[in-house]
Each structure stands twice: as structure tokens, then as C-alpha cells.
Amino acid sequence: MRRLPLAAALALLAATARGAGDYDSPSGALLTLYDRWGNALTVSSRFDGSAHFLQVTSFNRQRGLNWERTHNDGYQERAHDVALDPTGNLTIAGTRFYQGRRYLW
């Protein structure tokens, strides 16, 4: 995962397409946005009862699965916002809870 300085990440989020979602769902946030080709990109913060992880999925216009990725590095993480840059790169901003403190990633 590529990390950006906080100011750069916030500027990128403000200047690009943004996701919207339900932050109160039982397993976490579900954020969805659409790229210029009509694909739906979803990012969800998940908890399976023992581990926290992020699930990133791309669906085509016919709701078929393009690809799916799971990010699980052992930390308690939550996605709060997503953005696409003009070339289609996905940026995810969120928080990580580690050793009793919350961090922005």
C-alpha cells in the first residue's frame, strides 16, 4: 500500500471523485464510486469475528466481478473515504487502531 503525506492525501480526496456509503453497517463502511468506464468500485471495512480487513471489489456494468482484493495486515483498520484520480487509480483514506491509539492512513 502506497502512503501519501497527509496534506497530499487530503488534497487528492478533495479534487477527485469521491465515494459515499453507509458508515453504520454492522461490518463497517461500504463506500462505492464509479470509474469513467462505468465500473463500480466498492471498499468495505470488514470484521469476520476474529480479524479486521478491507475488501476492495470492482464490478462491471452488468454486475459481473472484474476483480477483488483483500487487505489484511493484522491491524484494526477502517476505510472512511475513497477517491479516483483522473487515470483511474484508487486512493483509500482511513484509520488504524494500534496500541490504544488511532492513526490516519
C-alpha positions in Angstrom: 0.0 0.0 0.0 1.4 3.4 -1.0 1.2 6.1 1.7 0.9 9.7 0.9 1.7 12.7 3.2 -1.5 13.8 4.9 -1.8 17.1 3.0 -1.3 15.4 -0.3 -3.9 12.7 0.5 -6.5 15.3 1.6 -5.9 17.4 -1.5 -6.3 14.4 -3.7 -9.6 13.4 -2.0 -10.9 17.0 -2.4 -10.0 17.2 -6.1 -11.3 13.8 -7.3 -14.4 11.7 -7.5 -15.4 10.6 -4.0 -17.3 7.7 -2.6 -20.3 7.7 -0.5 -21.6 5.0 1.8 -23.3 3.7 4.8 -21.0 4.2 7.8 -23.3 2.4 10.2 -23.5 -1.0 8.6 -22.7 -3.9 11.0 -19.4 -4.9 9.4 -18.3 -1.4 8.7 -18.3 1.2 6.0 -19.4 0.4 2.4 -18.1 3.0 0.0 -19.0 2.9 -3.7 -17.8 5.0 -6.6 -17.8 4.6 -10.4 -14.9 5.0 -12.8 -15.1 6.5 -16.3 -15.7 3.1 -17.8 -18.9 2.5 -15.7 -17.3 0.0 -13.3 -18.5 0.1 -9.7 -15.7 0.1 -7.1 -16.6 -0.8 -3.6 -14.5 -0.6 -0.5 -15.8 -2.1 2.7 -14.3 -2.3 6.2 -15.0 -5.8 7.4 -14.8 -7.9 10.6 -15.2 -11.6 10.5 -15.4 -12.2 14.2 -11.6 -12.5 14.7 -9.9 -10.2 12.2 -10.5 -6.8 10.7 -9.8 -6.4 7.0 -10.6 -4.2 4.0 -12.3 -5.7 0.9 -12.0 -3.8 -2.4 -14.1 -5.1 -5.3 -14.7 -4.0 -8.9 -17.9 -4.8 -10.7 -18.6 -4.2 -14.4 -21.8 -2.6 -15.8 -23.5 -6.0 -16.0 -22.7 -6.5 -12.3 -20.1 -9.2 -13.1 -17.0 -9.4 -11.0 -13.9 -7.7 -12.5 -11.5 -8.3 -9.6 -11.4 -8.5 -5.8 -8.6 -7.7 -3.3 -8.4 -8.1 0.4 -6.1 -6.0 2.6 -5.4 -7.8 6.0 -2.2 -6.8 7.8 -3.4 -7.8 11.3 -4.3 -4.2 12.4 -7.8 -2.9 13.2 -8.4 -0.6 10.2 -11.4 1.2 8.8 -11.9 2.9 5.5 -13.5 6.4 5.7 -13.3 7.8 2.2 -12.2 6.7 -1.3 -11.2 8.7 -4.4 -10.3 8.1 -8.0 -7.7 10.2 -9.8 -8.1 11.1 -13.5 -6.2 8.0 -14.6 -8.3 5.6 -12.5 -6.0 5.0 -9.5 -8.0 4.3 -6.3 -7.0 6.0 -3.1 -8.4 4.9 0.3 -8.2 7.1 3.4 -8.9 5.6 6.8 -7.9 5.0 10.4 -5.8 2.3 12.1 -6.3 1.5 15.8 -3.0 0.3 17.2 -1.7 0.1 20.8 -4.6 2.1 22.1 -4.1 5.0 19.6 -5.9 5.9 16.4 -3.8 6.8 13.3 -4.7 8.2 9.9 -3.6 6.1 6.9 
